[in-house]
Amino acid sequence: MKVIGYTTGVFDLFHIGHLNILKRAKQECDELIVGVTTDELCESHKGRKPFISFEERLEIVESLKMVDRAVPQKSMDKHAAWEELGFDKMFVGDDWKGTDAWNKIEADFAQIGVSIVYFPYTKTTSSSIRRKALTKITGGEGSR
């Protein structure tokens, strides 16, 4: 049986942490679908737009050899994504493990046979660290 995997992210200022989770995810499934967060969802959820436009971030993720399909993530509703895409496994950074939100998602998905797989968060780099450095260098200019 073909195993379909799914993960999501903003993928702003693409870095080794992003690459690590995508590589690990592909090792766990036959087909990897990646939801790239739209600018609008990022702004409503995080309170800011990404540095890199959605179109460019989508193209970057689509071009990676381990990604079979990249799709817009327009909603935080993981169940709606499952209904649309039909994945068997969802991959998440372990910084979310044990949170109320992910405990609920994990329990809900267990009832329909979808497993949540947590991967180690890459602590040495993140988009937040890069964003802070860029803001310092540019004096706050550079974000869209």
Backbone bond lengths (Angstrom), bond angles and torsions (degrees), N, CA, C in turn:
res aa  C-N    CA-C-N  psi(-1)  N-CA   C-N-CA  omega(-1)  CA-C   N-CA-C  phi
1 M - - - 1.456 - - 1.534 109.88 -
2 K 1.291 116.09 133.02 1.460 122.54 179.24 1.532 109.40 -71.90
3 V 1.340 116.61 128.31 1.465 121.87 179.49 1.525 108.67 -99.63
4 I 1.331 115.22 122.89 1.465 121.20 179.02 1.521 108.57 -102.30
5 G 1.319 115.62 127.62 1.460 121.84 178.98 1.513 110.96 -111.35
6 Y 1.328 114.99 155.89 1.468 120.91 -177.58 1.519 109.52 -143.97
7 T 1.300 115.76 138.33 1.456 121.79 171.50 1.518 107.90 -145.38
8 T 1.313 115.62 162.33 1.464 120.10 -179.03 1.520 110.19 -133.69
9 G 1.310 115.24 162.21 1.455 120.26 174.58 1.511 110.53 179.14
10 V 1.313 114.38 164.31 1.457 120.25 173.91 1.528 108.57 -76.02
11 F 1.325 116.49 -40.62 1.459 123.33 -179.18 1.527 111.29 58.73
12 D 1.321 115.88 38.43 1.459 121.88 176.05 1.523 107.95 -82.63
13 L 1.307 117.20 142.65 1.461 121.83 -179.87 1.532 109.25 49.76
14 F 1.322 115.92 58.01 1.465 124.21 -172.22 1.525 111.34 -45.79
15 H 1.333 115.88 131.82 1.465 121.17 -175.74 1.527 111.31 -142.14
16 I 1.328 116.38 179.86 1.464 122.62 -174.65 1.528 112.38 -60.92
17 G 1.310 118.62 -31.45 1.466 120.95 177.02 1.521 111.36 -62.43
18 H 1.330 115.83 -41.73 1.468 119.98 176.18 1.532 109.91 -61.95
19 L 1.321 115.43 -47.04 1.462 120.56 -178.80 1.528 111.00 -60.94
20 N 1.340 116.45 -42.28 1.469 120.46 -179.58 1.522 112.03 -59.57
21 I 1.327 117.19 -47.25 1.470 119.08 -177.38 1.529 110.91 -66.93
22 L 1.328 117.54 -36.32 1.468 119.95 179.44 1.532 111.38 -69.64
23 K 1.331 117.52 -40.29 1.468 120.85 176.83 1.523 110.82 -62.61
24 R 1.325 115.81 -47.80 1.472 120.53 -179.73 1.525 110.55 -62.06
25 A 1.323 116.43 -41.64 1.463 120.33 -179.27 1.526 110.47 -61.40
26 K 1.311 116.85 -44.60 1.470 120.37 -178.27 1.524 111.43 -62.95
27 Q 1.319 117.60 -30.35 1.467 120.88 177.43 1.532 112.07 -67.33
28 E 1.329 116.68 -19.11 1.469 122.32 -175.12 1.535 113.76 -100.89
29 C 1.339 116.71 0.86 1.466 118.15 -177.10 1.525 110.42 -150.78
30 D 1.318 114.90 167.11 1.467 120.71 177.47 1.520 111.77 -88.15
31 E 1.319 115.46 -34.24 1.466 121.55 179.12 1.521 108.25 -129.68
32 L 1.328 116.40 126.74 1.466 120.83 179.86 1.525 109.98 -110.30
33 I 1.324 114.87 119.96 1.463 122.23 175.02 1.526 107.24 -106.30
34 V 1.325 116.03 132.02 1.464 120.83 -179.01 1.524 109.62 -119.51
35 G 1.324 115.56 123.72 1.457 121.63 174.58 1.516 109.75 -88.90
36 V 1.315 116.53 118.43 1.466 121.94 178.28 1.527 107.56 -98.91
37 T 1.316 115.51 121.44 1.465 121.78 -175.61 1.525 111.03 -64.13
38 T 1.329 116.08 129.29 1.469 120.22 178.01 1.528 110.21 -69.01
39 D 1.326 115.63 160.05 1.468 120.74 177.40 1.522 110.83 -57.85
40 E 1.336 116.21 -41.90 1.468 121.20 -177.11 1.528 111.43 -64.90
41 L 1.325 117.11 -43.65 1.464 120.11 179.16 1.523 110.70 -66.56
42 C 1.318 116.69 -40.93 1.462 120.48 178.32 1.526 110.48 -60.58
43 E 1.318 116.28 -46.08 1.463 120.31 -179.05 1.528 111.11 -64.23
44 S 1.324 117.67 -40.92 1.469 119.50 -178.82 1.528 111.66 -73.18
45 H 1.332 117.29 -31.79 1.468 120.68 -176.43 1.533 112.85 -88.75
46 K 1.340 116.30 -38.33 1.464 120.26 -175.95 1.524 113.47 -107.63
47 G 1.337 116.28 -8.89 1.458 119.54 178.13 1.512 115.16 82.32
48 R 1.333 117.07 11.06 1.463 120.52 178.77 1.520 109.82 -156.73
49 K 1.327 114.30 154.61 1.466 119.59 174.73 1.527 108.61 -83.01
50 P 1.322 117.24 152.50 1.464 120.28 173.71 1.536 110.90 -67.08
51 F 1.330 116.74 159.13 1.466 120.87 174.44 1.526 109.86 -65.38
52 I 1.320 115.97 -43.34 1.462 122.38 -175.80 1.533 108.52 -95.48
53 S 1.327 117.07 136.17 1.469 120.41 -177.78 1.529 111.30 -63.89
54 F 1.321 115.58 156.44 1.464 121.39 178.37 1.525 111.19 -55.60
55 E 1.316 117.20 -46.20 1.465 121.14 -176.67 1.529 111.01 -58.90
56 E 1.338 116.69 -42.30 1.462 120.29 179.70 1.526 111.27 -70.18
57 R 1.331 117.20 -41.09 1.464 120.59 179.06 1.525 110.72 -63.66
58 L 1.331 116.63 -41.33 1.465 121.17 177.83 1.530 110.45 -61.86
59 E 1.316 116.80 -44.22 1.468 120.43 -179.83 1.527 111.65 -64.67
60 I 1.329 117.07 -39.43 1.472 120.73 177.51 1.525 109.76 -60.67
61 V 1.322 116.80 -50.33 1.469 121.01 -177.99 1.529 110.67 -64.75
62 E 1.331 117.88 -42.33 1.476 121.75 178.69 1.524 112.06 -58.78
63 S 1.314 117.32 -31.75 1.464 120.85 -174.15 1.530 113.49 -80.02
64 L 1.315 117.75 -9.70 1.460 120.70 -178.54 1.526 110.69 -75.65
65 K 1.337 115.91 134.76 1.465 119.75 -173.95 1.525 113.72 -64.60
66 M 1.327 118.42 -25.30 1.466 119.24 -179.32 1.525 112.94 -82.73
67 V 1.322 117.26 -10.08 1.467 122.08 -178.90 1.528 109.34 -94.63
68 D 1.324 115.57 120.71 1.462 120.06 179.03 1.521 111.98 -85.40
69 R 1.335 115.44 -32.35 1.468 119.20 179.43 1.518 108.59 -155.10
70 A 1.329 116.31 134.94 1.468 121.93 173.82 1.520 107.46 -114.06
71 V 1.337 115.29 134.61 1.466 121.17 -177.03 1.526 108.97 -131.99
72 P 1.326 117.58 154.14 1.465 119.40 176.01 1.530 110.68 -68.27
73 Q 1.324 116.26 134.24 1.464 120.66 170.26 1.524 106.07 -98.09
74 K 1.331 116.30 105.51 1.464 121.87 -176.15 1.520 112.57 -100.67
75 S 1.344 116.36 -8.62 1.460 121.52 -175.81 1.524 109.16 -145.16
76 M 1.329 116.46 152.43 1.459 121.24 175.87 1.530 111.22 -83.58
77 D 1.310 118.09 -1.40 1.460 123.60 -176.56 1.535 110.07 -75.47
78 K 1.321 115.92 100.92 1.471 121.10 -177.04 1.531 111.62 -69.39
79 H 1.329 117.22 -32.76 1.469 120.02 179.15 1.531 110.63 -66.31
80 A 1.336 116.63 -40.06 1.469 120.15 176.96 1.530 110.22 -62.80
81 A 1.334 116.70 -38.26 1.468 120.18 177.14 1.526 110.15 -63.24
82 W 1.335 116.49 -42.07 1.462 120.33 178.18 1.531 110.98 -62.50
83 E 1.332 116.64 -42.59 1.470 119.75 179.05 1.526 111.33 -60.62
84 E 1.329 116.22 -36.59 1.468 120.68 -179.25 1.525 112.44 -78.27
85 L 1.343 117.19 -40.07 1.459 121.05 -169.75 1.527 114.49 -105.21
86 G 1.318 117.80 -22.47 1.459 121.41 176.90 1.517 115.59 65.24
87 F 1.309 118.66 42.84 1.463 121.44 -179.40 1.533 111.72 -80.75
88 D 1.354 114.44 157.95 1.467 122.54 -179.99 1.526 112.51 -100.65
89 K 1.330 115.67 -27.90 1.464 121.81 -179.19 1.519 108.73 -134.49
90 M 1.332 115.29 144.31 1.460 120.12 173.64 1.523 107.59 -121.64
91 F 1.324 115.86 133.47 1.458 121.93 -176.31 1.522 110.20 -107.46
92 V 1.355 114.86 133.78 1.458 121.40 -173.65 1.526 108.52 -142.25
93 G 1.324 117.23 148.80 1.459 121.27 173.29 1.520 110.44 -66.90
94 D 1.344 116.99 144.08 1.465 119.31 -175.57 1.525 114.03 -71.68
95 D 1.331 116.77 -3.20 1.466 118.98 174.18 1.532 110.90 -68.66
96 W 1.338 117.58 -14.63 1.470 121.97 178.08 1.523 112.72 -94.62
97 K 1.337 116.74 -14.11 1.469 120.62 -175.75 1.529 110.68 -61.69
98 G 1.333 115.31 133.85 1.458 120.49 177.14 1.516 115.17 86.18
99 T 1.342 117.18 -3.44 1.468 118.98 177.35 1.524 108.70 -76.83
100 D 1.318 116.34 154.52 1.467 120.34 -179.81 1.527 111.49 -55.22
101 A 1.334 115.79 -45.24 1.470 120.11 -177.67 1.529 111.06 -60.64
102 W 1.328 117.37 -47.53 1.463 119.77 -176.43 1.518 112.50 -77.10
103 N 1.325 118.60 -27.30 1.466 119.85 172.60 1.525 109.80 -61.13
104 K 1.335 116.48 -41.02 1.470 121.16 179.10 1.533 110.74 -67.78
105 I 1.328 116.27 -46.33 1.472 120.19 179.00 1.530 109.71 -59.34
106 E 1.331 115.98 -44.39 1.464 120.83 -179.62 1.537 110.93 -60.31
107 A 1.330 116.86 -45.17 1.473 121.43 179.62 1.530 111.24 -65.13
108 D 1.331 116.24 -43.41 1.471 120.19 179.41 1.525 111.25 -62.85
109 F 1.336 116.35 -44.56 1.460 120.01 -178.93 1.529 111.88 -69.63
110 A 1.323 118.15 -32.97 1.469 121.02 178.73 1.527 110.41 -58.44
111 Q 1.312 116.82 -34.16 1.471 121.58 -179.36 1.530 112.79 -67.80
112 I 1.327 116.47 -22.43 1.472 119.68 -179.39 1.531 112.14 -111.92
113 G 1.354 115.91 9.74 1.459 120.50 174.39 1.514 115.98 83.69
114 V 1.321 117.43 16.02 1.467 121.31 177.40 1.525 108.09 -98.90
115 S 1.329 116.27 128.34 1.462 119.09 179.29 1.525 110.61 -98.93
116 I 1.330 114.75 145.76 1.463 122.18 174.84 1.521 106.50 -100.74
117 V 1.327 116.77 126.04 1.458 122.22 -179.97 1.521 107.27 -115.27
118 Y 1.339 115.65 123.09 1.463 121.25 -178.92 1.524 109.57 -99.23
119 F 1.324 115.85 133.02 1.457 121.78 176.75 1.519 109.72 -112.84
120 P 1.338 116.97 150.27 1.468 119.53 179.64 1.526 111.65 -60.23
121 Y 1.314 114.50 134.07 1.465 122.58 176.54 1.520 107.80 -73.47
122 T 1.327 118.02 132.06 1.462 122.08 178.33 1.525 108.46 -78.20
123 K 1.329 115.99 106.83 1.463 120.91 -172.78 1.531 113.76 -79.83
124 T 1.335 116.96 -18.39 1.461 119.57 -175.28 1.516 113.97 -77.16
125 T 1.317 117.09 -18.15 1.461 119.71 178.82 1.521 109.76 -150.87
126 S 1.307 114.87 153.06 1.466 120.41 175.79 1.515 107.85 -160.32
127 S 1.310 115.58 163.85 1.466 119.44 176.40 1.522 110.44 -63.95
128 S 1.332 117.24 -33.51 1.473 120.60 179.36 1.523 111.00 -63.43
129 I 1.338 116.32 -43.97 1.467 120.38 178.18 1.526 109.60 -61.97
130 R 1.312 117.33 -45.46 1.468 121.06 -179.84 1.524 111.69 -65.20
131 R 1.324 116.18 -40.21 1.470 120.52 180.00 1.532 110.26 -62.15
132 K 1.334 116.73 -43.94 1.470 120.78 178.82 1.524 110.87 -61.43
133 A 1.332 116.45 -43.15 1.463 120.46 179.44 1.524 111.00 -64.37
134 L 1.325 117.45 -44.13 1.467 120.98 178.83 1.523 111.66 -63.94
135 T 1.317 116.49 -40.61 1.461 120.33 179.48 1.523 110.05 -63.63
136 K 1.326 116.42 -40.45 1.465 120.87 178.75 1.532 110.62 -64.87
137 I 1.320 116.29 -44.20 1.466 121.32 -178.71 1.526 111.62 -66.35
138 T 1.332 116.26 -42.55 1.467 120.30 -174.65 1.521 113.35 -91.61
139 G 1.318 116.69 -1.89 1.464 119.43 -177.75 1.519 112.24 67.60
140 G 1.338 116.34 31.04 1.465 120.22 178.58 1.509 113.46 92.84
141 E 1.321 117.49 -8.93 1.465 119.87 177.89 1.520 109.00 -87.49
142 G 1.284 116.23 158.42 1.454 120.13 175.50 1.503 113.89 115.84
143 S 1.324 118.11 -27.33 1.459 116.83 174.55 1.513 107.53 -80.18
144 R 1.322 115.86 153.68 1.455 119.56 -175.76 1.496 111.25 -75.62
